[in-house]
Each structure stands twice: as C-alpha cells, then as structure tokens.
Amino acid sequence: QVQLVESGGGLVQAGDSLRLSCAASGRTFRNAAMGWFRQAPGAERKFVAAIGLSGARTNYADSMKGRFTISRDNAKNTVFLQMNSLKPEDTAVYYCAVRNTGEDYPSTATGLYRTWGQGTQVTVSS
C-alpha cells in the first residue's frame, strides 16, 4: 500500500514561486505514473501535471505550461511540482496521486489515479 504526503504549500504573493513535494512510501512509487491535481473552494478537482515512470514523459494542463514543472526522484520516492509566476487563480489545495503499479502513462484523468495524498494548501495573494 502506497502512502503519499504532500508538503511545501503556503501563502505567497503573485509572481512568487513555490516547490511542492510529495513523499511516497512503498515500492509501488517507482512503478507507476504520478500526478498533481488541485481543488479550489467550491470547484471540482482538476488536473495540473503528471509524469511517467522514468520522468521522460510529462503532461501539463494548458494553463500551467511554461510556469509549472513536474519532476521525480525515484531514489528518494519523491515527486516535485515547481510552480513559478504564481497567480491568485492558482490558489487551491494541491494533491499528489499515483496510478496502479505498472501504469506508466501520465494520464490527465482523475479517475485513473488510485492513491491520493491529503493535500497541501497554496494561497496566492494579489
């Protein structure tokens, strides 16, 4: 059973940067794609970015391309989300998630991710 713990959220100003981390326990981490999603108050959870097993394949939501970068360190069982040029509309709870073992494709679909972290709050003030 994989457990995911996010960290790195906080309160920042527009234009600032944050780096989120997601630490995973269990061997499954190395054998599955990982993703970041976010949920603003009153809104549904939405895809942010995802990365395949080796890190060679990534997917991003259109509004994050060029600002956010997802990466992973399989030796440390950690996936990262570097967020630059933050905007007030980036304010949300950010969740990391992992697909089932062996599923390499960095899907954008929420329903294809099996295990989720508890989330970390990111607040961007104007």
C-alpha positions in Angstrom: 0.0 0.0 0.0 1.4 3.4 -1.0 1.0 6.4 1.2 1.6 9.9 -0.1 2.4 13.0 1.9 2.5 16.4 0.3 4.4 19.4 1.6 5.7 22.8 0.5 2.4 24.8 0.3 2.0 28.2 1.8 0.9 31.8 1.4 2.8 33.7 -1.3 2.3 36.8 -3.4 1.5 36.9 -7.1 4.7 36.3 -9.2 6.4 34.3 -6.5 7.4 30.6 -6.7 6.8 27.5 -4.6 8.1 24.0 -4.8 5.7 21.2 -3.7 7.0 17.8 -2.7 5.2 14.5 -2.4 6.9 11.8 -0.4 5.8 8.3 -1.1 6.2 5.1 0.8 6.3 1.7 -0.8 7.9 0.2 -3.8 4.9 1.0 -6.0 6.1 4.5 -6.4 8.8 3.5 -8.8 6.5 1.5 -10.9 3.7 3.9 -11.7 3.0 7.4 -13.1 2.4 10.2 -10.6 0.2 13.3 -10.9 -0.6 16.6 -9.3 -4.1 17.9 -9.1 -5.7 20.9 -7.4 -9.0 21.8 -6.0 -10.2 25.3 -5.3 -13.1 26.0 -2.9 -16.4 25.1 -4.4 -14.8 23.6 -7.5 -14.1 20.1 -8.7 -10.6 18.6 -8.5 -8.6 19.4 -11.7 -5.5 18.0 -13.4 -2.3 20.0 -13.0 0.6 17.8 -14.2 1.7 14.2 -14.4 4.9 12.3 -15.0 5.7 8.8 -16.2 7.9 6.2 -14.6 11.3 7.4 -15.8 10.4 11.0 -15.9 10.8 11.2 -19.7 7.1 11.7 -20.3 5.1 14.5 -18.8 1.7 16.1 -19.3 0.5 19.6 -18.2 -2.7 21.4 -18.1 -2.7 24.2 -20.6 -2.8 27.0 -18.1 0.3 25.5 -16.3 2.5 25.0 -19.3 5.7 27.2 -19.1 5.0 28.0 -15.4 4.9 24.6 -13.7 7.4 21.8 -13.9 6.9 18.3 -12.6 9.8 16.0 -11.8 10.5 12.9 -9.7 13.4 11.3 -7.9 12.8 7.6 -7.7 15.7 7.0 -5.4 14.1 9.3 -2.9 10.5 8.2 -3.6 9.5 11.8 -4.2 7.7 13.8 -6.9 8.0 17.6 -7.1 6.0 20.4 -8.6 7.9 23.6 -9.2 5.5 26.5 -9.6 6.7 29.8 -10.9 4.9 33.1 -11.7 2.1 32.1 -9.4 -1.3 33.8 -9.9 -4.2 34.3 -7.5 -6.2 31.8 -9.6 -3.6 29.2 -8.6 -5.0 29.2 -5.1 -6.1 25.7 -4.2 -5.4 22.6 -2.3 -2.8 20.6 -4.2 -2.9 16.8 -4.2 -0.5 14.3 -5.5 -1.6 10.9 -6.7 -0.3 7.6 -8.0 -1.6 5.2 -10.6 -1.7 1.5 -10.2 1.5 -0.5 -10.4 2.8 -0.8 -13.9 0.7 2.0 -15.3 3.3 4.3 -16.9 1.2 6.8 -18.9 1.0 10.2 -17.2 -2.8 10.5 -17.6 -4.8 13.7 -17.0 -7.8 11.7 -15.8 -8.5 12.0 -12.1 -10.2 8.6 -12.0 -7.2 6.7 -13.2 -5.2 7.5 -10.1 -5.5 5.0 -7.3 -3.9 6.6 -4.2 -4.1 10.2 -3.1 -2.3 12.3 -0.5 -4.0 14.6 2.0 -3.2 17.8 0.1 -1.3 21.0 0.8 -2.8 24.4 0.7 -1.4 27.0 -1.7 -2.6 30.6 -1.4 -1.5 33.3 -3.8 -2.4 36.9 -2.9 -2.7 39.7 -5.4 
